[in-house]
Structure formats: structure tokens, C-alpha cells
């Protein structure tokens, strides 16, 4: 049930839905699983919307480097070198997010080396702000 705070308060409505008062709309939390052997799309672009990632897990089958990218060209972070069978988990509580794309861009994973990168991202798509 909602608990009003100051500006920007939020509450969980259950079933993967987050209400953010500042935005005045319901945001549906989503997940996307991936398994890639080459650079590819993790979350497809949504016209006019940003993809905001609040949690991710990633494991690799070989010593490779990976980084997330905003569409086809803009890196969201530097390359992360991971060891054989290495990986990591990151998360923050919505409405905070780890990183986000530009409106209308996909979320891609860049892979340097030979191996498989697998995992899951938890996100929501939001207006341009």
C-alpha cells in the first residue's frame, strides 16, 4: 500500500509493477535473459523510451571482456575483463537504476574474445527523462 513521502515517492504494487508518483504513471518492471557468443542486443529498443537497468547478473564461459552499450555506438561503461567461469551481480532499488539507454536505443552487450556471456537484466522502459 502506498506510503507518501516527499516528491518522487514510490511504492510497490506487486506483480512487477512500480508506481512512481513523480512520473504520475505505472512502470512495469521487466526481465530479459540473454546468452550471446558475439556482440548483440540484450533488450530491444522501445520507440521514444529509455531502458533503465536496475539489476543484472552475468556469467561467462571463457576469459573474455564485456561491456554494455547504448545502441550501436555509445559505451555505457568500460570493458570488464572476466576470468573463465567468472561473473558478477549488481542491483539497486527502483526508481534508482545502474545505467540507462538514450530514448529509442537498444541495450547491447559488447563481447571481446571467444566465449559465451549469459545472464539476465531487470529493467523498465521510461520516458525520456
DSSP file (Angstrom, degrees, kcal/mol; ACC not computed):
  #  RESIDUE AA STRUCTURE BP1 BP2  ACC     N-H-->O    O-->H-N    N-H-->O    O-->H-N    TCO  KAPPA ALPHA  PHI   PSI    X-CA   Y-CA   Z-CA
    1    1 A X              0   0    0      0, 0.0    11,-0.2     0, 0.0    12,-0.0   0.000 360.0 360.0 360.0 144.8    0.0    0.0    0.0
    2    2 A X        -     0   0    0      9,-0.1     2,-0.5     1,-0.1     9,-0.1  -0.241 360.0-165.0 -63.8 141.8    1.3    3.5   -0.8
    3    3 A X        -     0   0    0      7,-0.2     2,-0.2     0, 0.0     7,-0.2  -0.960  20.0-137.4-124.3 111.0    3.2    5.4    1.8
    4    4 A X        +     0   0    0     -2,-0.5     2,-0.1     1,-0.1     3,-0.1  -0.474  33.9 159.0 -73.0 134.4    3.5    9.0    0.8
    5    5 A X        -     0   0    0      1,-0.5     3,-0.1    -2,-0.2    -1,-0.1   0.035  50.2 -54.7-117.8-129.9    6.9   10.7    1.4
    6    6 A X  S >  S-     0   0    0      1,-0.3     3,-1.4    -2,-0.1    -1,-0.5  -0.132  89.0 -35.1 -97.2-159.4    8.1   13.8   -0.3
    7    7 A X  T 3  S+     0   0    0      1,-0.2    -1,-0.3    -3,-0.1    14,-0.0  -0.348 129.9  24.7 -59.8 139.6    8.4   14.5   -4.0
    8    8 A X  T 3  S+     0   0    0      1,-0.2    -1,-0.2    -3,-0.1    15,-0.0   0.605  82.2 161.2  83.8  11.7    9.3   11.4   -6.0
    9    9 A X    <   -     0   0    0     -3,-1.4    12,-2.2    11,-0.1    13,-0.5  -0.231  15.8-170.8 -63.0 158.2    7.9    8.8   -3.6
   10   10 A X  E     -A   20   0A   0     10,-0.2     2,-0.3    -7,-0.2    -7,-0.2  -0.961  11.1-167.4-145.9 161.5    7.3    5.4   -4.9
   11   11 A X  E     -A   19   0A   0      8,-1.7     8,-2.4    -2,-0.3     2,-0.4  -0.990  26.7-112.3-148.8 154.6    5.6    2.1   -3.8
   12   12 A X  E     -A   18   0A   0     -2,-0.3     6,-0.2     6,-0.2     3,-0.1  -0.745  19.9-173.5 -86.6 133.8    5.5   -1.5   -4.9
   13   13 A X  E     -     0   0A   0      4,-2.4     5,-0.1    -2,-0.4    -1,-0.1   0.424  44.6-118.1-102.3  -2.6    2.1   -2.6   -6.2
   14   14 A X  E >  S+A   17   0A   0      3,-0.6     3,-1.2     1,-0.0    -1,-0.2  -0.077  88.0  71.0  87.2 167.0    3.2   -6.2   -6.5
   15   15 A X  T 3  S-     0   0    0      1,-0.3     3,-0.1    -3,-0.1    -1,-0.0   0.800 128.8 -57.4  56.0  33.2    3.3   -8.4   -9.6
   16   16 A X  T 3  S+     0   0    0      1,-0.2    13,-3.8    12,-0.1     2,-0.5   0.695 103.5 129.4  78.6  18.7    6.3   -6.4  -11.0
   17   17 A X  E <   -AB  14  28A   0     -3,-1.2    -4,-2.4    11,-0.2    -3,-0.6  -0.927  36.0-169.3-114.6 132.4    4.7   -3.0  -11.0
   18   18 A X  E     -AB  12  27A   0      9,-3.2     9,-3.1    -2,-0.5     2,-0.6  -0.965  10.5-150.3-117.5 129.8    6.2    0.1   -9.5
   19   19 A X  E     -AB  11  26A   0     -8,-2.4    -8,-1.7    -2,-0.5     2,-0.6  -0.895  10.1-170.1-100.4 124.1    4.3    3.3   -9.0
   20   20 A X  E  >> -AB  10  25A   0      5,-1.4     4,-1.5    -2,-0.6     5,-0.8  -0.951   8.5-162.2-114.3 112.9    6.4    6.4   -9.2
   21   21 A X  T  45S+     0   0    0    -12,-2.2    -1,-0.2    -2,-0.6   -11,-0.1   0.877  87.4  60.4 -63.4 -38.7    4.4    9.5   -8.1
   22   22 A X  T  45S+     0   0    0    -13,-0.5    -1,-0.2     1,-0.3   -12,-0.1   0.877 111.6  39.8 -58.7 -37.5    6.8   11.9   -9.7
   23   23 A X  T  45S-     0   0    0     -3,-0.4    -1,-0.3     2,-0.2    -2,-0.2   0.732  99.2-142.1 -82.4 -23.1    6.2   10.4  -13.1
   24   24 A X  T  <5 +     0   0    0     -4,-1.5     2,-0.3     1,-0.2    -3,-0.2   0.659  67.1  91.5  71.6  15.7    2.5   10.0  -12.4
   25   25 A X  E   <S-B   20   0A   0     -5,-0.8    -5,-1.4    -7,-0.0     2,-0.3  -0.924  80.4-103.5-137.5 161.2    2.4    6.7  -14.3
   26   26 A X  E     -B   19   0A   0     -2,-0.3     2,-0.5    -7,-0.2    -7,-0.2  -0.691  29.7-154.9 -82.4 137.5    2.8    3.0  -13.5
   27   27 A X  E     -B   18   0A   0     -9,-3.1    -9,-3.2    -2,-0.3     2,-0.6  -0.971   7.3-145.1-113.3 125.3    6.1    1.4  -14.5
   28   28 A X  E     -B   17   0A   0     -2,-0.5    97,-0.4   -11,-0.2     2,-0.3  -0.803  14.9-135.5 -91.8 121.8    6.1   -2.3  -15.2
   29   29 A X        -     0   0    0    -13,-3.8     2,-0.3    -2,-0.6    95,-0.2  -0.582  29.4-173.5 -77.4 136.5    9.4   -4.0  -14.2
   30   30 A X  E     -C  123   0B   0     93,-3.6    93,-2.6    -2,-0.3     2,-0.3  -0.834  15.5-149.8-129.2 162.4   10.6   -6.4  -16.8
   31   31 A X  E     -C  122   0B   0     -2,-0.3     2,-0.4    91,-0.2    91,-0.2  -0.975   5.3-167.6-132.1 150.5   13.4   -9.0  -17.2
   32   32 A X  E     -C  121   0B   0     89,-2.3    89,-2.3    -2,-0.3     2,-0.3  -0.979   8.7-154.0-137.9 124.5   15.3  -10.2  -20.2
   33   33 A X  E     -C  120   0B   0     -2,-0.4     2,-0.3    87,-0.2    87,-0.2  -0.688  18.7-175.5 -91.9 150.6   17.6  -13.3  -20.3
   34   34 A X  E     -C  119   0B   0     85,-2.4    85,-2.3    -2,-0.3     2,-0.3  -0.985  24.3-176.3-145.8 155.7   20.4  -13.5  -22.7
   35   35 A X  E     +C  118   0B   0     -2,-0.3     2,-0.4    83,-0.2    83,-0.2  -0.814  23.8 173.4-151.0 108.0   23.1  -15.8  -24.0
   36   36 A X  E     -C  117   0B   0     81,-2.9    81,-2.9    -2,-0.3     3,-0.1  -0.924  30.7-175.9-125.4 141.6   25.5  -14.3  -26.5
   37   37 A X  S    S+     0   0    0     -2,-0.4    78,-0.4    79,-0.2     2,-0.3   0.421  84.2  23.8-108.4  -5.4   28.6  -15.5  -28.2
   38   38 A X  S    S-     0   0    0     79,-0.1    -1,-0.1    76,-0.1    71,-0.1  -0.946 109.3 -61.1-148.8 165.5   29.2  -12.3  -30.1
   39   39 A X  S    S+     0   0    0     72,-0.4     2,-0.3    -2,-0.3    71,-0.2  -0.232  74.6 140.9 -50.7 133.0   28.1   -8.6  -29.6
   40   40 A X  E     -G  109   0C   0     69,-1.9    69,-2.8    -4,-0.1     2,-0.4  -0.962  51.4 -67.6-165.0 179.0   24.3   -8.4  -29.7
   41   41 A X  E     +G  108   0C   0     -2,-0.3    67,-0.3    67,-0.2     3,-0.2  -0.654  29.3 177.7 -85.7 130.9   21.1   -6.9  -28.3
   42   42 A X  E    S+     0   0C   0     65,-3.1     2,-0.4    -2,-0.4    66,-0.2   0.816  80.7  17.6 -94.6 -44.7   20.1   -7.8  -24.8
   43   43 A X  E    S-G  107   0C   0     64,-1.8    64,-2.5     8,-0.0    -1,-0.4  -0.994  86.1-125.0-131.0 125.0   16.9   -5.6  -24.7
   44   44 A X        -     0   0    0     -2,-0.4    61,-0.1    62,-0.2    64,-0.0  -0.295  36.5 -92.8 -67.0 151.7   15.3   -4.3  -28.0
   45   45 A X        -     0   0    0     59,-0.1     2,-0.5    61,-0.1    61,-0.2  -0.271  30.5-150.1 -62.3 148.2   14.7   -0.6  -28.5
   46   46 A X    >   -     0   0    0      3,-0.5     3,-2.4    59,-0.4    58,-0.8  -0.991  30.8-108.0-122.0 119.9   11.4    0.9  -27.5
   47   47 A X  T 3  S-     0   0    0     -2,-0.5     3,-0.1     1,-0.3    56,-0.1  -0.193  97.8  -4.1 -52.3 124.6   10.4    3.9  -29.6
   48   48 A X  T 3  S+     0   0    0      1,-0.2     2,-0.3    79,-0.0    80,-0.3   0.558 113.9 105.3  72.7   9.0   10.6    7.1  -27.6
   49   49 A X    <   -     0   0    0     -3,-2.4    55,-2.5    53,-0.1    -3,-0.5  -0.920  62.4-134.2-126.2 148.0   11.6    5.3  -24.3
   50   50 A X  E     -D  126   0B   0     76,-3.0    76,-2.5    -2,-0.3     2,-0.6  -0.727  18.3-132.4 -92.0 147.4   14.7    4.8  -22.3
   51   51 A X  E     -D  125   0B   0     -2,-0.3    50,-2.0    74,-0.2     2,-0.6  -0.916  23.1-166.0 -98.2 119.5   15.7    1.4  -21.0
   52   52 A X  E     -DE 124 100B   0     72,-2.9    72,-1.5    -2,-0.6     2,-0.5  -0.933   5.2-154.4-113.7 114.3   16.7    1.7  -17.3
   53   53 A X  E     +DE 123  99B   0     46,-2.6    45,-3.0    -2,-0.6    46,-1.0  -0.752  21.9 168.2 -91.9 124.3   18.5   -1.2  -15.8
   54   54 A X  E     +     0   0B   0     68,-2.3    38,-2.5    -2,-0.5     2,-0.3   0.536  68.2  19.3-110.8 -11.2   18.2   -1.7  -12.0
   55   55 A X  E     +DF 122  91B   0     67,-1.5    67,-3.1    36,-0.2     2,-0.3  -0.986  61.5 169.5-155.6 147.9   19.7   -5.2  -11.7
   56   56 A X  E     -DF 121  90B   0     34,-2.7    34,-2.5    -2,-0.3     2,-0.3  -0.991  14.2-165.9-155.5 151.8   21.8   -7.6  -13.7
   57   57 A X  E     +DF 120  89B   0     63,-2.2    63,-1.8    -2,-0.3     2,-0.3  -0.991  14.8 179.7-134.7 145.3   23.7  -10.8  -13.4
   58   58 A X  E     +DF 119  88B   0     30,-2.4    30,-2.2    -2,-0.3     2,-0.3  -0.991   7.3 179.1-148.7 134.4   26.3  -12.0  -15.9
   59   59 A X  E     -DF 118  87B   0     59,-2.8    59,-2.8    -2,-0.3     2,-0.3  -0.966  13.3-151.4-132.3 151.3   28.5  -15.1  -16.2
   60   60 A X  E     -D  117   0B   0     26,-2.5    25,-0.5    -2,-0.3    57,-0.2  -0.906  15.1-147.5-125.2 152.7   31.0  -16.1  -18.9
   61   61 A X  S    S+     0   0    0     55,-2.0     2,-0.3    -2,-0.3    56,-0.1   0.546  84.5  17.1 -93.0  -9.4   32.2  -19.4  -20.2
   62   62 A X  S    S-     0   0    0     54,-0.3     2,-1.1    21,-0.1    24,-0.2  -0.920 100.7 -71.8-151.5 170.7   35.7  -18.3  -21.0
   63   63 A X  S    S+     0   0    0     -2,-0.3    51,-0.3    21,-0.1     2,-0.3  -0.628  75.4 140.0 -73.8 103.5   38.1  -15.4  -20.3
   64   64 A X  E     -H   82   0C   0     -2,-1.1    18,-3.0    18,-1.0     2,-0.4  -0.872  49.1-119.4-137.6 169.2   36.5  -12.6  -22.2
   65   65 A X  E     +HI  81 112C   0     47,-2.3    47,-2.8    -2,-0.3     2,-0.3  -0.916  31.4 179.5-112.0 143.2   35.8   -8.8  -21.9
   66   66 A X  E     +HI  80 111C   0     14,-1.9    14,-3.0    -2,-0.4     2,-0.3  -0.959   9.2 172.6-137.8 155.2   32.3   -7.4  -21.9
   67   67 A X  E     - I   0 110C   0     43,-1.5    43,-3.4    -2,-0.3     2,-0.2  -0.951  31.5-114.5-158.7 151.0   30.6   -4.0  -21.6
   68   68 A X  E     - I   0 109C   0     -2,-0.3     8,-2.6    41,-0.2     9,-0.8  -0.594  32.0-159.8 -86.3 148.4   27.1   -2.7  -22.1
   69   69 A X  E     -JI  75 108C   0     39,-2.8    39,-2.6     6,-0.3     2,-1.0  -0.970  22.4-127.0-134.4 144.0   26.4   -0.3  -24.9
   70   70 A X  E >> S-JI  74 107C   0      4,-3.9     4,-1.4    -2,-0.4     3,-0.9  -0.782  78.9 -50.0 -87.1  96.9   23.6    2.3  -25.6
   71   71 A X  T 34 S-     0   0    0     35,-2.5    37,-0.2    -2,-1.0    34,-0.1  -0.399 107.8 -30.4  69.1-147.7   22.5    1.2  -29.1
   72   72 A X  T 34 S+     0   0    0      1,-0.1    -1,-0.2    -2,-0.1     3,-0.1   0.580 134.8  17.6 -84.3 -10.8   25.1    0.7  -31.8
   73   73 A X  T <4 S+     0   0    0     -3,-0.9     2,-0.7     1,-0.1    -2,-0.2   0.716  93.7  83.4-136.1 -27.8   27.8    3.1  -30.7
   74   74 A X  E  <  -J   70   0C   0     -4,-1.4    -4,-3.9     2,-0.0     2,-0.2  -0.776  60.7-141.7-101.0 115.5   27.9    4.6  -27.2
   75   75 A X  E     -J   69   0C   0     -2,-0.7    -6,-0.3    -6,-0.3     3,-0.1  -0.483   4.9-160.4 -68.7 137.4   29.5    2.6  -24.4
   76   76 A X  S    S-     0   0    0     -8,-2.6     2,-0.3     1,-0.2    -7,-0.2   0.597  76.3  -3.2 -90.7 -14.8   27.7    2.8  -21.0
   77   77 A X  S    S-     0   0    0     -9,-0.8    -1,-0.2    22,-0.0     3,-0.1  -0.959  87.7 -80.4-163.2 169.6   30.8    1.6  -19.1
   78   78 A X        -     0   0    0     -2,-0.3   -10,-0.2     1,-0.1     2,-0.1  -0.297  60.4 -78.5 -76.0 166.0   34.3    0.5  -19.7
   79   79 A X        -     0   0    0    -12,-0.1     2,-0.6   -14,-0.1   -12,-0.2  -0.392  41.4-148.2 -64.9 139.3   35.2   -3.1  -20.7
   80   80 A X  E     -H   66   0C   0    -14,-3.0   -14,-1.9    -2,-0.1     2,-0.5  -0.954   5.9-145.6-113.4 115.8   35.2   -5.6  -17.9
   81   81 A X  E     -H   65   0C   0     -2,-0.6     2,-0.4   -16,-0.2   -16,-0.2  -0.709  21.0-170.0 -82.0 123.1   37.7   -8.4  -18.2
   82   82 A X  E     -H   64   0C   0    -18,-3.0   -18,-1.0    -2,-0.5     3,-0.1  -0.919  14.9-128.6-118.3 142.1   36.2  -11.6  -16.7
   83   83 A X    >   -     0   0    0     -2,-0.4     3,-2.8   -20,-0.2   -23,-0.2  -0.302  51.1 -61.3 -80.3 167.0   38.0  -14.9  -16.0
   84   84 A X  T 3  S+     0   0    0      1,-0.3    -1,-0.2   -21,-0.1   -23,-0.2  -0.261 128.1   1.5 -47.4 126.4   37.0  -18.3  -17.1
   85   85 A X  T 3  S+     0   0    0    -25,-0.5    -1,-0.3     1,-0.2   -24,-0.1   0.695 104.6 143.1  60.2  22.1   33.5  -19.0  -15.5
   86   86 A X    <   +     0   0    0     -3,-2.8   -26,-2.5   -24,-0.2     2,-0.3  -0.297  15.4 141.9 -83.2 172.5   33.6  -15.6  -13.9
   87   87 A X  E     -F   59   0B   0    -28,-0.2     2,-0.3    -3,-0.1   -28,-0.2  -0.982  27.4-139.6 175.7-174.4   30.7  -13.2  -13.5
   88   88 A X  E     -F   58   0B   0    -30,-2.2   -30,-2.4    -2,-0.3     2,-0.4  -0.982   6.2-140.8-162.5 165.4   29.0  -10.7  -11.3
   89   89 A X  E     +F   57   0B   0     -2,-0.3     2,-0.3   -32,-0.2   -32,-0.2  -0.996  20.1 176.8-133.5 137.0   25.7   -9.4   -9.9
   90   90 A X  E     +F   56   0B   0    -34,-2.5   -34,-2.7    -2,-0.4     2,-0.3  -0.991   6.5 161.4-137.4 145.9   24.7   -5.8   -9.4
   91   91 A X  E     -F   55   0B   0     -2,-0.3     2,-0.3   -36,-0.2   -36,-0.2  -0.975  16.0-175.5-161.5 153.7   21.4   -4.2   -8.3
   92   92 A X        -     0   0    0    -38,-2.5     2,-0.5    -2,-0.3     6,-0.1  -0.912  40.1 -97.7-136.5 163.6   19.8   -1.1   -6.9
   93   93 A X    >   -     0   0    0     -2,-0.3     3,-1.9     4,-0.1   -38,-0.0  -0.735  57.2 -85.3 -86.5 128.9   16.3   -0.5   -5.7
   94   94 A X  T 3  S+     0   0    0     -2,-0.5     3,-0.1     1,-0.3   -84,-0.1  -0.378 113.2  46.2 -60.1 146.7   14.0    1.2   -8.3
   95   95 A X  T 3  S+     0   0    0    -77,-0.1    -1,-0.3   -75,-0.0     2,-0.1  -0.972 109.9  74.5 -87.0   7.9   13.4    4.1   -9.0
   96   96 A X    <   -     0   0    0     -3,-1.9     2,-0.3   -42,-0.1    -4,-0.2  -0.409  68.8-165.5 -70.3 157.6   17.2    4.2   -9.0
   97   97 A X        -     0   0    0      1,-0.1   -43,-0.3    -3,-0.1     3,-0.1  -0.995  29.2-135.5-147.8 152.8   19.0    2.5  -11.9
   98   98 A X  S    S-     0   0    0    -45,-3.0     2,-0.3    -2,-0.3   -44,-0.2   0.910  85.2 -25.7 -72.7 -45.3   22.5    1.3  -12.7
   99   99 A X  E     -E   53   0B   0    -46,-1.0   -46,-2.6   -22,-0.0     2,-0.3  -0.970  60.2-154.4-162.9 162.6   22.5    2.7  -16.2
  100  100 A X  E     -E   52   0B   0     -2,-0.3   -48,-0.2   -48,-0.2     2,-0.1  -0.978  14.8-122.0-144.9 156.3   20.1    3.6  -19.0
  101  101 A X        -     0   0    0    -50,-2.0     2,-0.2    -2,-0.3     6,-0.1  -0.392  37.9 -94.1 -87.6 169.7   20.0    4.0  -22.7
  102  102 A X    >   -     0   0    0      4,-0.2     3,-2.1     1,-0.1   -51,-0.2  -0.573  62.7 -78.8 -74.9 149.0   19.1    7.0  -24.8
  103  103 A X  T 3  S+     0   0    0      1,-0.3   -53,-0.3    -2,-0.2    -1,-0.1  -0.254 118.9  16.2 -54.0 131.7   15.4    7.1  -25.8
  104  104 A X  T 3  S+     0   0    0    -55,-2.5     2,-0.3   -58,-0.8    -1,-0.3   0.450 100.5 116.6  85.6   1.5   14.8    4.8  -28.7
  105  105 A X    <   -     0   0    0     -3,-2.1   -59,-0.4   -56,-0.4    -1,-0.3  -0.738  60.4-124.5-103.1 152.3   18.0    2.8  -28.4
  106  106 A X        -     0   0    0     -2,-0.3   -35,-2.5   -61,-0.2     2,-0.6  -0.399  22.7-116.8 -80.3 165.3   18.6   -0.9  -27.6
  107  107 A X  E     -GI  43  70C   0    -64,-2.5   -65,-3.1   -37,-0.2   -64,-1.8  -0.948  41.2-174.4-103.1 116.8   20.7   -2.2  -24.8
  108  108 A X  E     -GI  41  69C   0    -39,-2.6   -39,-2.8    -2,-0.6     2,-0.5  -0.759  21.8-140.4-112.3 156.6   23.5   -4.1  -26.3
  109  109 A X  E     -GI  40  68C   0    -69,-2.8   -69,-1.9    -2,-0.3     2,-0.5  -0.982  15.1-149.9-116.1 124.2   26.3   -6.3  -24.9
  110  110 A X  E     - I   0  67C   0    -43,-3.4   -43,-1.5    -2,-0.5     2,-0.5  -0.806  12.7-165.1 -93.1 130.3   29.8   -6.0  -26.5
  111  111 A X  E     - I   0  66C   0     -2,-0.5     2,-0.5   -45,-0.2   -72,-0.4  -0.973   8.3-170.9-120.3 126.9   31.9   -9.1  -26.3
  112  112 A X  E     + I   0  65C   0    -47,-2.8   -47,-2.3    -2,-0.5     2,-0.2  -0.971  60.1  19.7-116.4 116.9   35.6   -9.2  -27.0
  113  113 A X  S    S-     0   0    0     -2,-0.5     2,-0.6   -49,-0.2   -49,-0.1  -0.645  97.0 -60.0 118.8-178.3   37.1  -12.7  -27.2
  114  114 A X  S    S+     0   0    0    -51,-0.3     2,-0.3    -2,-0.2   -51,-0.1  -0.920  86.4  71.2-110.7 119.5   35.7  -16.2  -27.8
  115  115 A X  S    S-     0   0    0     -2,-0.6     2,-0.4   -78,-0.4    -2,-0.0  -0.947  75.7 -77.3 163.3-177.8   33.2  -17.5  -25.3
  116  116 A X        -     0   0    0     -2,-0.3   -55,-2.0   -52,-0.0     2,-0.5  -0.925  26.0-160.7-114.5 134.7   29.6  -17.1  -24.2
  117  117 A X  E     +CD  36  60B   0    -81,-2.9   -81,-2.9    -2,-0.4     2,-0.3  -0.973  21.4 173.7-111.2 123.6   28.2  -14.4  -21.9
  118  118 A X  E     +CD  35  59B   0    -59,-2.8   -59,-2.8    -2,-0.5     2,-0.3  -0.902  15.9  99.8-128.4 155.2   24.9  -15.3  -20.3
  119  119 A X  E     -CD  34  58B   0    -85,-2.3   -85,-2.4    -2,-0.3     2,-0.3  -0.991  53.1 -87.2 167.4-156.4   22.7  -13.6  -17.7
  120  120 A X  E     -CD  33  57B   0    -63,-1.8   -63,-2.2    -2,-0.3     2,-0.4  -0.992  19.3-156.3-150.5 139.9   19.6  -11.6  -17.0
  121  121 A X  E     -CD  32  56B   0    -89,-2.3   -89,-2.3    -2,-0.3     2,-0.4  -0.946   7.7-153.0-115.6 142.9   18.9   -7.9  -16.8
  122  122 A X  E     +CD  31  55B   0    -67,-3.1   -68,-2.3    -2,-0.4   -67,-1.5  -0.964  36.9 137.0-112.9 132.8   16.0   -6.4  -14.8
  123  123 A X  E     -CD  30  53B   0    -93,-2.6   -93,-3.6    -2,-0.4     2,-0.3  -0.905  40.3-137.7-157.7 174.6   14.7   -3.1  -16.2
  124  124 A X  E     - D   0  52B   0    -72,-1.5   -72,-2.9    -2,-0.3     2,-0.4  -0.971  23.8-123.7-141.4 156.2   11.8   -0.8  -17.1
  125  125 A X  E     + D   0  51B   0    -97,-0.4     2,-0.3    -2,-0.3   -74,-0.2  -0.867  37.9 178.1-101.9 139.5   11.3    1.4  -20.1
  126  126 A X  E     - D   0  50B   0    -76,-2.5   -76,-3.0    -2,-0.4   -99,-0.0  -0.823  32.8 -81.6-136.3 164.9   10.6    5.1  -19.2
  127  127 A X        -     0   0    0     -2,-0.3   -77,-0.3   -78,-0.2    -1,-0.2  -0.060  63.8 -82.1 -60.1 174.6   10.0    8.4  -20.8
  128  128 A X              0   0    0    -80,-0.3   -25,-0.2     1,-0.3    -1,-0.1   0.768 360.0 360.0 -55.1 -34.1   13.0   10.4  -22.0
  129  129 A X              0   0    0    -79,-0.0    -1,-0.3   -26,-0.0    -2,-0.1   0.500 360.0 360.0 -60.2 360.0   13.8   11.9  -18.5
